[in-house]
Amino acid sequence: MPISQNTKTSATEVVSASAPERLSALPVVTRSQKWWCVILGTLFAFEIIDVYSFSYAAPAITAEWGLSLHSVGIVTSATFLGMFLGGVAGGRICDRFGRKRTIIGASLLYSLLSLVTAFATNVEFIVVTRFFTGCGLLTMAGALIVYVAEMYPRHSRGRYQSLLIAIGLLGVPLAAWMSRLLISLGPEMWRGIFVIGSLGAVAGIAAIWILPESVRWQSLRGHDEAASATVARLEMEAIKKTGKALPDPVPEPPVAPGRVSELLKGRNLRNSVVLSVGCVLIQIGFFGYNAYVPTLLAESGYTTSQTLMFTSIFSIAAVPGALLAWPIVDRYERKLLLAVTTVILGALFVVFGIAAVPGIQLATGVLITMLLQSVTVFSYAYLPEMFPTHLRGVGAGIANGLGRLGVFLGGFVFATMVTVLGFAGYFIAMAVILVLGGAVLGIFGMRTTNRPLVENAGTQPRQ
């Protein structure tokens, strides 16, 4: 299609604007950006496989090694303790060394540790390997969501978080059904689940050639020429796709590197506290369900085969759940979407817990899985939008990491909660925790949907 001559701005006329300003002005998501989403989604898929690998392997390991529910909780908690470290330290690494390097390095780390886990001979070995796997997992996940926030236009960054997560969540049914197949082949075959998780290294190596560095990070670090070259390619793709001129870039405040201590001041501190509290509560509810439902179903009387069948069916709902967020994540305020969705989930948790009919538990479990992944989309789109570029990785990483720390600490009491409260009481408690997390974000969170990424969080108007 010929380019219209009735234009406002051509690709060569916007070079005086900064690379982040030009990126924000892109009217469409380009071909390159779509390919980035594919590789990011593939990386996220293997991250998801690793997150869920022990949950799916746990019933078989328990049967083979005679593990107690408490031991299962310790292993799960070790993973989340590693995620806390990965969120905090990984966020800082992401801000200092770049989004791309962090994504690649972390993917290679967790892939290696997943492979090592396949050779475990006792539960203590798994505790250690799952801790370090967790470090790599959240380091990469945090860098992924920051990358999408910075490398896609503001009108579509929520939708591409949705697509990224949807692609990644293909790892859930893959992990569930492969686990069911492998475990059915006989003793020791659960080890193959961790071997599959290690294949994320292939996607990590491919990312070396496919992904450019974040334009916003490069501009912050003074790599303006490289940033401009990336945006110039995207601009040409946008003009070719639309046949129209590019909109004029909107000026943004100048950006300068700052100190991590700024996270403890002003609006950055407020955002950190609100997001951290919300993340802790939501993730306890999220993983209190997802990480323990296979074992809890088995403990409540379902056979291993029935439990794996249920969780395999639940897993199919994960991808539709992420895509359910696509049409609304950039249309409505993210914080309100989080509040409303957690209320609906709370009601479903209660039904799942009190229903004694397998069919009802199956149906509510599918709905819960869908909406939990919608919450993941809303959260991942929301977290990095709350901080300036030089604090985006560590700010979002601390909030996300503290959420995992909450799950780690919860691992020491989840088994006791089941014993004291029973099956139904446990899920009612998870419902209350989840709803409280959504309420914190809905009431005290900032409005961010379709707004430019603000480089100085302290200048953002109070909402």
GIPE-V856101 format. One record per backbone hydrogen bond with DSSP energy under -1.0 kcal/mol. NH is the residue of the N-H (numbers start at 1). CO is the residue of the C=O. Records with the same first field share a line. If there is no record, write none. Layout:
NH: CO + CO
This chain:
4: 243
7: 5
13: 10
17: 14
22: 18
23: 19
24: 20
25: 21
26: 23
34: 30
35: 31
36: 32
37: 33
38: 34
39: 35
40: 36
41: 37
42: 38
43: 39
44: 40
45: 41
46: 42
47: 43
48: 44
49: 45
50: 46
51: 47
52: 48
53: 49
56: 52
57: 53
58: 54
61: 57
62: 58
63: 59
64: 60
65: 61
66: 62
72: 68
73: 69
74: 70
75: 71
76: 72
77: 73
78: 74
79: 75
80: 76
81: 77
82: 78
83: 79
84: 80
85: 81
86: 82
87: 83
88: 84
89: 85
90: 86
91: 87
92: 88
93: 89
94: 90
95: 91
96: 92
97: 93
98: 94
102: 98
103: 99
104: 100
105: 101
106: 102
107: 103
108: 104
109: 105
110: 106
111: 107
112: 108
113: 109
114: 110
115: 111
116: 112
117: 113
118: 114
119: 116
120: 117
126: 122
127: 123
128: 124
129: 125
130: 126
131: 127
132: 128
133: 129
134: 130
135: 131
136: 132
137: 133
138: 134
139: 135
140: 136
141: 137
142: 138
143: 139
144: 140
145: 141
146: 142
147: 143
148: 144
149: 145
150: 146
151: 147
156: 153
157: 153
160: 156
161: 157
162: 158
163: 159
164: 160
165: 161
166: 162
167: 163
168: 164
169: 165
170: 167
171: 168
172: 169
174: 170
175: 171
176: 172
177: 173
178: 174
179: 175
180: 176
181: 177
182: 178
183: 179
184: 180
185: 182
186: 183
189: 186
191: 188
192: 189
193: 190
195: 191
196: 192
197: 193
198: 194
199: 196
200: 197
201: 198
202: 199
204: 200
205: 201
206: 202
207: 203
208: 205
209: 206
210: 206
211: 207
218: 214
219: 215
220: 216
221: 217
222: 219
223: 218
224: 222
227: 223
228: 224
229: 225
230: 226
231: 227
232: 228
233: 229
234: 230
235: 231
236: 232
237: 233
238: 234
239: 235
240: 236
241: 237
242: 238
243: 239
246: 9
262: 259
263: 260
264: 261
265: 262
269: 265
270: 266
271: 267
272: 268
273: 269
274: 270
275: 271
276: 272
277: 273
278: 274
279: 275
280: 276
281: 277
282: 278
283: 279
284: 280
285: 281
286: 282
287: 283
288: 284
289: 285
290: 286
291: 287
293: 289
296: 292
297: 293
298: 294
299: 295
300: 296
301: 298
302: 297
307: 303
308: 304
309: 305
310: 306
311: 307
312: 308
313: 309
314: 310
315: 311
317: 314
318: 315
321: 317
322: 318
323: 319
324: 320
325: 322
328: 325
329: 325
331: 328
332: 328
337: 333
338: 334
339: 335
340: 336
341: 337
342: 338
343: 339
344: 340
345: 341
346: 342
347: 343
348: 344
349: 345
350: 346
351: 347
352: 348
353: 349
354: 350
355: 351
361: 357
362: 358
363: 359
364: 360
365: 361
366: 362
367: 363
368: 364
369: 365
370: 366
371: 367
372: 368
373: 369
374: 370
375: 371
376: 372
377: 373
378: 374
379: 375
380: 376
381: 377
382: 378
383: 379
386: 383
391: 388
395: 391
396: 392
397: 393
398: 394
399: 395
400: 396
401: 397
402: 398
403: 399
404: 400
405: 401
406: 402
407: 403
408: 404
409: 405
410: 406
411: 407
412: 409
413: 410
414: 410
417: 413
418: 414
419: 415
420: 416
421: 417
422: 418
426: 422
427: 423
428: 424
429: 425
430: 426
431: 427
432: 428
433: 429
434: 430
435: 431
436: 432
437: 433
438: 434
439: 435
440: 436
441: 437
442: 438
443: 439
444: 440
445: 441
451: 448
459: 456
460: 457
